[in-house]
Amino acid sequence: MARIAGDNPGYQFRMMRNGPGGKLTATPYGFELASVTTIIGATIPKPFSAGAWYGYRMGLEGVMAEYKGRSLPADAEMLERKLSEQGRNPNQQLDVSRNRGFAAHDVLELLATGAEDEAHNVSRREESDSGTAYGRAVLRWWEEKGCPDAYDRKNKNFKWKAEQPVFSLKHGYAGTADLISATEVVDLKTHKPQVGFTKPGKGPAYLSDLIQLRAYRTAWEEMGNPAPQGNRIVIARSNGNYLEDFREVPESLWLQCIEMYKHLKEVSHGS
């Protein structure tokens, strides 16, 4: 199973055959399943307030840095061009944030596979290159939650499966879980926590995060694995701290997202 390159939002499954020397090679025959994140992105709107405030603050910071003690351009388009030249365009900053998120996920995968020294190296490079500490947040979570005991010496295997592909032929989707063990599925996020998450009944994760975990659990069980006893969202912060969210949503909520996604595809193809 492989993620399709480019903008195609799915996973490709290919029939394999024995090639020269008994090496397995992919054939042109197969099928595609929509990714979990594609389905959620099409059916669950993300909170706008955080993005709007982020863009507003970024614009102010750019103006202050570029024009401190000097007059502003009279033309708004000229100001916009100047801010983009600084890298203050929201899309540019989102690309930077995605790269930082990759660093955090790299650290997590290295820890789960026993490469702790390399995980520390990746974290240090991130802090040196970008001044953020998402990787350090992951390291701290790993150490404080008892995860260093991730290797099962008795059975000689790792307790966590990192970057674990999961799929559901029954419901027609696929995805990649950050961490799965016999008892839990974990997903790592680097976004800001939900507004008001300290209030009773709320948590730092978004609804879309919780639905994403439910999708992974459903597929994992359909693949014949024991049902995880719980799930957890870990939100790494840029300052090296982290938050956790253990809330769960019913499977029916995820299945409704799938049905809505199918209807949306039918409508868009028919227009």
N, C-alpha and C positions, 0 to 999 in steps of 0.2 A: 504494500500500500504506500503510495507516495502523494505528497501534496502537489497539485498541478502548479507549474510555474506561471508567473505573470499574474494577470487579473482574474483568471478563471477561479472562482471561489469554491473549489471542491477537492475531493480526493479521488485519485484514479486507481482502479484495481485492474491488473493485467494477468491474463493466463500466462503461465511460464512453461518453458520446454527445455529439454536437455540440449545444450549446445556442444561445441567442440570440447573434448576433455571432460565431459560430464558437467560443465558449468551451466547453471540455470540462466536463461535469458528471457526477457519479456517478449511476448508476441503482440501483434496489433489488436488482439481481441480482448475486450474487457468492458468495464462500465465505470461510471462516475457517481459518487455520492456527494451531496452537499455537505459542507462543513458546518459544525455546530455554531461557530462564530458568525457564519454567513446567515444562518437561519435566525439567530438571535438579533443580529444587526438589522434584519429586515422587519422584525416583528416587535422588538422591545425598544422604544425610544430611549436614548441616553439623556440624562438630565442636562438641560441647556445652561442652567445658572452657573455651573462651575466653569464651562467653556467661555461663556460671556465675560465672567469676571476675570478669567485668565487673560483673555485678549485685551481687556481694558487695562489691566495692570501692566501687561507687557508694553502696550502703547505708551502709557505714561512714563515707564522707565526709559523707553527709547527716546522719547522727547526730551526728558531731563538730561540724559547722557549726551545727546547730540547737540542740544541747543541751550545748554546751561550758560546764562549770561549773554546770550545772543538772541536776536529777534527770530521769530518763526517765519517760514515761508508763507506768503499770502495764498499760494495755491495748494489746495489739499492733496492733489495728485502728486505734486512735487514732494510734499511731506511723506506721503505713502512710499514713494520711491526711495527716499532717504532712509526710512525705517527698514525697508526690505534690504537695502545695501548693508545695514547693520546686522542683518539676520533676525530682525524683530517681527518678520511676517509670521502670523500664526501657523501657517503650513510648514514653514521652515523649522519652527520650534517643535512642532509635532514630530517631525522627522528626527530631530535630536532626541526627543523623549523616547521615541521608539528604539533608538540605538542604546539608550541607557537601560531600557527594559530588557533588551537582548543581553546586556551584561549581567543583569540580575538573574536571568534565567540560565545563563551559562554557569554562573556560580552555583546555582541550585543543582544543576545536572552534574557538575563536577563533584560536589559534595556527596550526592546520592550514589555515585559510582566509585567513591573512595579516593578521588584525586584532590585531597584537601589542600595540598601545597599549591596546585595550579589554581584552585578556587580563590585562595588568598591573593595570588598574583593578578588574577583578573580583576578582583576588587580594588587592588592598589592602582592598577592601570586606569580604571574608571575614575577614581578620585583624582588622579594626576591629570587625566585628559579633560574631564568635564567639571570637576569640583563637586560632584554629587557622590552619595554614598549608598546607593541602592544595594550594591553587592555586599557592603558591610552590614546592612540591615538583614540580608539573607543569612550571612555568617552568624550574626548574633542570634537570630531566630533558631538556627540549626543547633547552636551550642546550648541555648537556654531551654530548649524543649526536649533535650535528651536524645536528639537525632544522631549524635556521633556514634551511638551504638547501632548503626544501621547495617552492619555486617553480621549475619548469622553464622558464627563460627562453627556451631554444631552441624548445621546442614550445608555449610560452605556456599552460601549465596547471600545476595543483598536483599534486605527486607523491603526496600523501596524499588519500584520500577520507575525510572525517570523517562520523560518524554515518551510515554506509552501510547501507541496508536490504539484507538478503540473504534468499533463500527457496529452499526445495527442494520442488518439487511431487512429486518422486519419493518423498521420505520424509515429506512432510507437516509442515513446520515453517517458521518464519521468525524473524528476529532483526535486531538492529541492531549492527553492529560499530563500535567507537569509531574505529579507524583501519585503513585498508587501503591498501597500495601494490602496485606490481607485484611486489614481492619479499617482503612481510611483512604479517601481520595483527597488530594490537596491541589489547589490551584494558586499560583503566585501572580499578584497584580502589582503594578507600580503607579496606578492612578491615585488621585487624591481620595480620601475617604468620603463617604456620603455625608451630606450636610445634616447636622443634628444627630449623628450616630450615637452619641452618649445617652440619648433619651431611652427610657424603658421600652423594650420591644424592638428597638432599632439596632443597627450594627453598621460597621464601616463599609461593608461591601454593598454594591448595587444589586438590585433585583436580577439584572442580567448575569451577574457573577454567580449567583446562587442557582439560577436556571442552568447555566453552563455546567456546573458541577453535577446537577441532577442528570443532565444528558450523558455525561461521562459514566455515571454510575449505572444508568439504565443499559447503555451499550456494553459495559464491562460484564454485567451479569448475563446479558444475552449471549456473550461469547463463552459462557460456561464457567465463569469464575465465581467464587463465593461472594455473596453480597457484602460490601463494606459496611461496617457498623456506624460510620459517620463520615462527615466531610468538614473541610476547613478551608477558608480563604485566608491567605497571608498577604497583607498589603505592605510592601516594602516602601519606606519613606526616603526621601532624598537626604535627610539628615542622619541616616544610619539607624533609625528606630523602625519598629514594625507594629502592625495591628493584626488581630485575628478575628475571624467571624465564623462561628460554628453553626449558624442557622441553616435550616433545611427547608426546601419547598417540595410540595407533592409532585410526583411524576406526571400527574394529569396536566399540570401547568406547562411542562415541557412538551407534552404531546399536543396540546392546544397550539403551541407555537409552530410545531411542524405542520399542522393542518392549515393554519393561517398562511404559512409560507407557501404551501402548495396552491392555495387559492390565489395568492398574489402573483405567483408565476403564471397561473392560467390566465389571469386577467391581463398581465403584461404581454403575454404571447398572443393574446387574442386582439390586442389593440393595434 
